[in-house]
Amino acid sequence: MNKNNMKEGYGIEYYANGNKYKGNFKNDKYDEYGIIYLTNGVIYESEFKNGYLEGYGIVKYIDGEYE
């Protein structure tokens, strides 16, 4: 947390629906590299900027396929 009580730097955020984010935060938002783990087994790796996806990412499916 920074002085304004916002998430800053590397961390993990858990959601009530079982999803999870592991990665960097800046001003309480996803920033730089992060991974989103969905409850259905899908994993999404990407760069983020100001809380939004930035550029290309990798989607890994439970069966081992990715795009």
N, C-alpha and C positions, 0 to 999 in steps of 0.2 A: 504494500500500500504506500502511496505517496503522502505528502503532507495534507493533501485535500481528501484523504481517505478513499482514493481511487486505486484500483488494481494497477500495478506497474511492474514490469519485468516478467520473468517466467512464472507460470502458475498453472493450476488445474482448476477448472470450473465444472461442477456437477449440476445437472439439471433434474428437475422433478420427474421428467419422463424417462430418465435413465441414460440419456445422452451425456457426453462428456467432451470437454475441450482441453487440450494440453498444448500450451504454447506461450507466446509472449503477449503481454498486455501493455497498452499505453493509454493513459487517461481513461481507464476502465473499459477499453475496447480492445478487440483482437488487433494485434499489430505484428508485422513481420511474419515469421514462420509459425505455423500451428497445425494441429491435427484434430479433427472432429471425429469422434467415435459414436456411431449411431447404434441404437439398441438392436437393429436388424442385422448387425454384423458388418455393415459397410463402414469403411474408414476413408476419410477425405483429408488429404494433405495438401496444403496450399500456402501461399503468401497472403497476408491480409494487410490492409491499410485502413486505418480509422474505422475498424469494425466490419469492413467489407472485403470480399474476395478480391484479390489483385493478381491479374495475370492468369497463368495456367495452374492447374492443380492435378493431383492424381487421385483417382477413385479406385479403391481396392474392394472387391466384392468378397463375400464369405467363401465362395468357391475357388478363390485364388486368382480370378481374372482381374485385370485392371484396364483402365483407359486414361 
